[in-house]
C-alpha cells in the first residue's frame, strides 16, 4: 500500500518537473525571438520605410517635391479650343504634353494605362479612378473634360484626390485630353459646357496661381512665418469685430462657426480671391472643417459677392 502511494507521488513530481522544464524552455525561446527581432530592427533603413509611396498615397500633393515658385497670373486660355475636339495642328503637341504631365502627377495612383492600379493607389480608400472604363464609374463631378477640370482645380474632399491648382489651366486641359485617350466612351463637352467653365474660373482672363514651395522648406519656414501670419489674422479679426454694424461683417457672423478657423482657412489657399464664384466654391467645399456653417449653401449671390469683396479688401489691406 505504502509503495503504491509513494509511486503516485513520484509520478506527480515527474509532471511538476516537466512543467518547470517546458516553462523554462518557453522563456528561453521567447528571449531568443526578442533577440532576433532586435537584430532585425537594426538592419532596417527607416528613411526608405517612411518615404514609401504607399505611405504617402493619402496625400497626393506629396508625390513630388515642388520647386519654389511665386504665384502669378497664368496666361489666358481658350477653353473652347483646348477643352473640345482638338484641332489637328495642335493635337499631337497637346497630347504629348498631357502624357508627360500625367506621368509626373498621376501615374503613381492611376497607373500608366489609367486603370487605377498605380503603386501608391493601393493604400487609398476609395481607390483611384479607373479612367479606362468611364461608363461603369460613379463620378463626383462627371467624366466630361469641363467636369474633370473642376476635380483637378478643387480636388475631392475626404479622398486621396487632392487639388492640382498649382498646375496651369493649359496644362490641366492637356492632362485631361490625354486621359480621354484611355477610352472612346468619354462624353464630349458642348460649347455651353465650356463657356460655363470659362466663366466659372475666368480662364479667358487669366487665373491667379498659388504660391508654390517644397514640403521640406515649408516645414522649416512654418514656425518663422506663424507669428507674422497670426498677427495679420488677428488684425483682420479685430476689424471684423469692430465693424459690428457693417452689413458684410454681419453676413460673416451668419456663415461662420469659428471666425479664427475660417480666416486661417482663407489664408491657406488664396485661390478663392479670384472672383466671387471661386470664393463660393471654396467655402462650400468641406465648410465645417474650414470654420463655416452648413448655411453657406443658402448664401444668395448678392450676399456672396458682398462678403467676397469685403474679405478680399481686408486680406489685401492687411497683406495676409
C-alpha positions, 0 to 999 in steps of 0.5 A: 500500500505504502509503495503504491502511494509513494509511486503516485507521488513520484509520478506527480513530481515527474509532471511538476518537473516537466512543467518547470522544464517546458516553462523554462524552455518557453522563456528561453525561446521567447528571449531568443525571438526578442533577440532576433527581432532586435537584430532585425530592427537594426538592419532596417533603413527607416528613411526608405520605410517612411518615404514609401509611396504607399505611405504617402498615397493619402496625400497626393500633393506629396508625390513630388517635391515642388520647386519654389515658385511665386504665384502669378497670373497664368496666361489666358486660355481658350477653353473652347479650343483646348477643352473640345475636339482638338484641332489637328495642328495642335493635337499631337503637341497637346497630347504629348504634353498631357502624357508627360504631365500625367506621368509626373502627377498621376501615374503613381495612383492611376497607373500608366494605362489609367486603370487605377492600379498605380503603386501608391493607389493601393493604400487609398480608400476609395481607390483611384479612378479607373479612367479606362472604363468611364461608363461603369464609374460613379463620378463626383463631378462627371467624366466630361473634360469641363467636369474633370477640370473642376476635380483637378482645380478643387480636388475631392474632399475626404479622398486621396484626390487632392487639388492640382491648382498649382498646375496651369489651366493649359496644362490641366486641359492637356492632362485631361485630353490625354486621359480621354485617350484611355477610352472612346466612351468619354462624353464630349463637352458642348460649347455651353459646357465650356463657356460655363467653365470659362466663366466659372474660373475666368480662364479667358482672363487669366487665373491667379496661381498659388504660391508654390514651395517644397514640403521640406522648406515649408516645414522649416519656414512654418514656425518663422512665418506663424507669428507674422501670419497670426498677427495679420489674422488677428488684425483682420479679426479685430476689424471684423469685430469692430465693424459690428454694424457693417452689413458684410461683417454681419453676413460673416457672423451668419456663415461662420462657426469659428471666425479664427478657423475660417480666416486661417482657412482663407489664408491657406489657399488664396485661390478663392480671391479670384472672383466671387464664384471661386470664393463660393466654391471654396467655402462650400467645399468641406465648410465645417472643417474650414470654420463655416456653417452648413448655411453657406449653401443658402448664401444668395449671390448678392450676399456672396459677392458682398462678403467676397469683396469685403474679405478680399479688401481686408486680406489685401489691406492687411497683406495676409 
